[in-house]
Amino acid sequence: MSHRQHGIALITAMLVTTLAAIAAAAVLVSANNGIRRASTLIDGERAWWYAQGLESWTRRILAHDLEKNGAVDSLDEDWAQPLDYLPVEQGAVRGQIIDLTGRFNLNNLASTQAVKYQKQLLLLFQNIKDLDPAAAQPLAVAIIDWIDTNQIPGGAGGAEDPDYQSLPLPYRAANQPMASPTELLAIKGMTPEIYRRIAPFVCTLPLVGGKTATKINVNTASAEVLMSLSATVDRDKIGNFITKRLKEPAKTVQELQQPSPNDTLPADVTPDMVDVRSQYFLMTAEALIGSGRAALYSVIQRAASGAPQVIARSLDTE
């Protein structure tokens, strides 16, 4: 064999060896990627089951609380304590239970006493920190228009189908009760920044019998929500009550309106607006297992009797 042929054979052998090494490396990388994908899928599935387990645990906690403290719901009870970090196999879970009865129900605007709750919504917006008071009135009107069944704008800032259908991506006003607070993002004048400020104080619960407004639990509501109950609510008295209720929650609404220097709620806050018991709760759960993550948001209804029931779920937000 000539020196030239020997050199060609050597180069060929080196090329074949290199290609084989590249192919082997590609197979190895592909196998590793497949293993990682399978592992991630398995971890994600396990995380999801842990999140669902937290939902079942939440229902049991709420059922036990109803048996133990059925007459009153307050923030000193077991259900109100957040689960910051609970170690589980190859990960951890966390979550909390929020009393939605302590928030303003936007769907009350569709009740038989809509005018009363329109005023309350406006007061709520005026009491939310860092929310421009000038934006409160038009936003409140636009929200009312979104929920009411007519096509007549309610005034300055109001919006019905023609306003939304003229947008680059047109849509129509719902003209019915909201299914989620995130619907606010579709309403005229709403921005993500404003929504973030409003969201902790509002909810979208079904009306009682489809027409009657839901009540607010004074033992769990924020100062902003309590201040929205009446234009004559005293901020200092509300602050004192919020501090006191952590150890001594109100047993009845009437005790907050008894004639005394410490009256918390004025007389125009009627019994159909407030309560000391809760029926709707939001569970937020997050499970972190290996490389998997699952989040679950569940709205749970706890009636006066029977097991608590999940009436809505979301994997993204409340």
ZIUR-V948115 format. One record per residue. RES is the residue in one letter. SS is DSSP state (A for helix, B for strand, O for the rest). PHI is phi in whole degrees, 0 to 359 (* if undefined). D_FIRST is the distance of its C-alpha to the first C-alpha in Angstrom with 2 decimals. Layout:
[[RES | SS | PHI | D_FIRST] [RES | SS | PHI | D_FIRST]]
This chain:
[[M | O | * | 0.00] [S | O | 287 | 3.80] [H | A | 299 | 6.64] [R | A | 293 | 8.15] [Q | A | 295 | 6.24] [H | A | 298 | 6.46] [G | A | 293 | 9.99] [I | A | 296 | 10.88] [A | A | 298 | 10.25] [L | A | 295 | 12.31] [I | A | 297 | 14.92] [T | A | 299 | 15.23] [A | A | 298 | 15.84] [M | A | 295 | 18.34] [L | A | 297 | 20.02] [V | A | 298 | 20.48] [T | A | 298 | 21.89] [T | A | 296 | 24.17] [L | A | 297 | 25.43] [A | A | 295 | 26.16] [A | A | 295 | 28.05] [I | A | 297 | 29.99] [A | A | 297 | 30.87] [A | A | 296 | 32.01] [A | A | 296 | 34.07] [A | A | 296 | 35.61] [V | A | 296 | 36.56] [L | A | 296 | 38.04] [V | A | 298 | 40.03] [S | A | 298 | 41.25] [A | A | 294 | 42.32] [N | A | 296 | 44.12] [N | A | 298 | 45.87] [G | A | 297 | 46.93] [I | A | 296 | 48.31] [R | A | 296 | 50.19] [R | A | 297 | 51.61] [A | A | 296 | 52.74] [S | A | 296 | 54.24] [T | A | 296 | 56.05] [L | A | 297 | 57.43] [I | A | 295 | 58.64] [D | A | 297 | 60.20] [G | A | 296 | 61.85] [E | A | 294 | 63.28] [R | A | 295 | 64.64] [A | A | 299 | 66.14] [W | A | 297 | 67.86] [W | A | 292 | 69.41] [Y | A | 296 | 70.68] [A | A | 298 | 72.25] [Q | A | 294 | 73.94] [G | A | 296 | 75.11] [L | A | 296 | 76.80] [E | A | 296 | 78.56] [S | A | 296 | 79.93] [W | A | 298 | 80.99] [T | A | 299 | 82.77] [R | A | 297 | 84.74] [R | A | 291 | 85.85] [I | A | 300 | 86.87] [L | A | 291 | 88.94] [A | A | 293 | 90.54] [H | A | 295 | 91.48] [D | A | 296 | 92.92] [L | A | 297 | 95.06] [E | A | 291 | 96.55] [K | A | 275 | 97.12] [N | A | 229 | 98.15] [G | O | 300 | 98.91] [A | O | 279 | 101.73] [V | O | 218 | 99.83] [D | O | 236 | 96.27] [S | O | 211 | 95.47] [L | O | 281 | 92.70] [D | O | 266 | 93.55] [E | O | 274 | 92.47] [D | A | 301 | 89.26] [W | A | 298 | 87.65] [A | A | 276 | 87.91] [Q | O | 272 | 85.83] [P | O | 291 | 82.23] [L | B | 260 | 79.28] [D | B | 287 | 77.23] [Y | B | 199 | 74.50] [L | B | 235 | 74.17] [P | B | 294 | 71.08] [V | B | 226 | 69.49] [E | O | 302 | 66.30] [Q | O | 63 | 63.36] [G | B | 175 | 65.59] [A | B | 202 | 69.12] [V | B | 230 | 71.71] [R | B | 209 | 74.53] [G | B | 176 | 77.27] [Q | B | 200 | 80.93] [I | B | 244 | 83.84] [I | B | 247 | 85.75] [D | B | 278 | 89.20] [L | A | 289 | 89.14] [T | A | 291 | 92.91] [G | A | 271 | 93.08] [R | O | 245 | 91.69] [F | B | 282 | 93.27] [N | B | 276 | 92.53] [L | A | 302 | 91.70] [N | A | 288 | 92.68] [N | A | 298 | 96.25] [L | A | 292 | 96.49] [A | A | 257 | 96.59] [S | O | 279 | 99.38] [T | O | 289 | 103.02] [Q | O | 244 | 103.75] [A | A | 302 | 101.09] [V | A | 299 | 103.31] [K | A | 300 | 103.71] [Y | A | 279 | 99.98] [Q | A | 296 | 99.34] [K | A | 295 | 101.49] [Q | A | 294 | 99.68] [L | A | 299 | 96.27] [L | A | 297 | 97.51] [L | A | 297 | 98.90] [L | A | 299 | 95.61] [F | A | 298 | 93.65] [Q | A | 289 | 96.20] [N | A | 260 | 95.73] [I | O | 278 | 91.92] [K | O | 299 | 90.81] [D | O | 68 | 88.97] [L | O | 266 | 89.64] [D | O | 301 | 91.29] [P | A | 304 | 94.83] [A | A | 293 | 94.66] [A | A | 273 | 91.78] [A | A | 297 | 93.61] [Q | A | 299 | 96.09] [P | A | 297 | 93.76] [L | A | 294 | 91.15] [A | A | 300 | 93.80] [V | A | 296 | 95.06] [A | A | 295 | 91.56] [I | A | 294 | 90.92] [I | A | 299 | 94.25] [D | A | 297 | 93.42] [W | A | 295 | 90.07] [I | A | 267 | 91.84] [D | O | 294 | 95.11] [T | O | 268 | 95.36] [N | O | 261 | 96.77] [Q | O | 246 | 95.24] [I | O | 253 | 97.71] [P | O | 303 | 96.33] [G | O | 281 | 98.36] [G | O | 141 | 98.91] [A | O | 300 | 97.12] [G | O | 94 | 93.51] [G | O | 294 | 93.86] [A | O | 206 | 91.17] [E | O | 233 | 91.01] [D | A | 310 | 88.74] [P | A | 303 | 89.13] [D | A | 291 | 87.88] [Y | A | 278 | 84.75] [Q | A | 284 | 84.02] [S | O | 271 | 83.97] [L | O | 284 | 80.98] [P | O | 305 | 77.47] [L | O | 245 | 76.55] [P | O | 289 | 79.90] [Y | O | 205 | 81.34] [R | O | 245 | 84.81] [A | O | 294 | 87.10] [A | O | 295 | 87.08] [N | O | 54 | 90.89] [Q | O | 195 | 90.77] [P | O | 305 | 90.38] [M | O | 283 | 87.08] [A | O | 267 | 84.44] [S | O | 206 | 82.78] [P | A | 300 | 83.63] [T | A | 295 | 80.38] [E | A | 300 | 82.19] [L | A | 303 | 83.88] [L | A | 293 | 80.73] [A | A | 267 | 81.46] [I | O | 271 | 85.00] [K | O | 307 | 86.12] [G | O | 89 | 86.22] [M | O | 280 | 84.11] [T | O | 234 | 81.18] [P | A | 303 | 78.67] [E | A | 293 | 80.41] [I | A | 296 | 83.86] [Y | A | 300 | 82.55] [R | A | 299 | 81.24] [R | A | 283 | 84.72] [I | A | 277 | 86.53] [A | A | 309 | 84.30] [P | O | 293 | 85.52] [F | O | 247 | 89.09] [V | B | 231 | 88.80] [C | B | 210 | 87.81] [T | O | 228 | 88.02] [L | O | 256 | 89.93] [P | O | 292 | 91.56] [L | O | 285 | 95.27] [V | B | 291 | 97.68] [G | O | 66 | 98.60] [G | O | 81 | 96.70] [K | O | 224 | 99.52] [T | B | 269 | 100.65] [A | O | 293 | 99.02] [T | O | 276 | 97.37] [K | O | 262 | 98.87] [I | B | 251 | 97.53] [N | B | 280 | 97.53] [V | O | 291 | 99.29] [N | O | 279 | 97.81] [T | O | 235 | 94.20] [A | O | 289 | 94.51] [S | O | 285 | 93.50] [A | A | 300 | 96.10] [E | A | 298 | 94.97] [V | A | 290 | 95.60] [L | A | 296 | 98.91] [M | A | 293 | 100.03] [S | O | 282 | 99.36] [L | O | 292 | 101.98] [S | O | 199 | 104.82] [A | O | 289 | 105.50] [T | O | 255 | 108.02] [V | O | 294 | 105.75] [D | O | 273 | 106.17] [R | A | 297 | 102.84] [D | A | 295 | 104.18] [K | A | 294 | 105.50] [I | A | 296 | 102.21] [G | A | 299 | 100.39] [N | A | 295 | 102.78] [F | A | 294 | 102.37] [I | A | 298 | 98.55] [T | A | 292 | 98.75] [K | A | 290 | 101.36] [R | A | 291 | 99.73] [L | O | 297 | 96.79] [K | O | 248 | 99.25] [E | O | 229 | 102.14] [P | O | 293 | 100.98] [A | O | 294 | 103.67] [K | O | 273 | 104.98] [T | O | 217 | 106.59] [V | O | 291 | 106.50] [Q | A | 300 | 110.28] [E | A | 293 | 110.23] [L | A | 274 | 108.45] [Q | O | 238 | 111.33] [Q | O | 292 | 114.29] [P | O | 300 | 116.84] [S | O | 189 | 115.90] [P | O | 297 | 114.65] [N | O | 257 | 111.13] [D | O | 308 | 110.84] [T | O | 260 | 107.20] [L | O | 247 | 107.34] [P | O | 290 | 110.04] [A | O | 295 | 112.22] [D | O | 280 | 110.41] [V | O | 274 | 107.32] [T | O | 277 | 108.29] [P | O | 301 | 107.36] [D | O | 283 | 105.13] [M | O | 259 | 102.79] [V | B | 226 | 102.13] [D | B | 204 | 101.66] [V | O | 243 | 100.69] [R | O | 240 | 98.39] [S | O | 232 | 94.95] [Q | O | 238 | 93.40] [Y | B | 238 | 90.02] [F | B | 225 | 87.17] [L | B | 247 | 83.67] [M | B | 261 | 80.96] [T | B | 247 | 77.92] [A | B | 227 | 75.07] [E | B | 221 | 71.57] [A | B | 240 | 69.05] [L | B | 241 | 65.93] [I | B | 238 | 63.64] [G | O | 57 | 60.16] [S | O | 263 | 58.60] [G | B | 258 | 61.15] [R | B | 220 | 64.46] [A | B | 222 | 67.34] [A | B | 239 | 70.64] [L | B | 220 | 73.66] [Y | B | 239 | 77.02] [S | B | 234 | 79.74] [V | B | 267 | 83.34] [I | B | 242 | 85.48] [Q | B | 260 | 89.03] [R | O | 241 | 91.35] [A | O | 282 | 94.59] [A | O | 294 | 97.76] [S | O | 215 | 96.77] [G | O | 89 | 93.65] [A | O | 285 | 90.09] [P | O | 301 | 88.52] [Q | B | 237 | 86.36] [V | B | 281 | 83.35] [I | B | 251 | 84.33] [A | B | 198 | 81.37] [R | B | 224 | 77.83] [S | B | 212 | 75.29] [L | O | 260 | 71.76] [D | O | 243 | 72.02] [T | O | 205 | 75.49] [E | O | 291 | 79.07]]
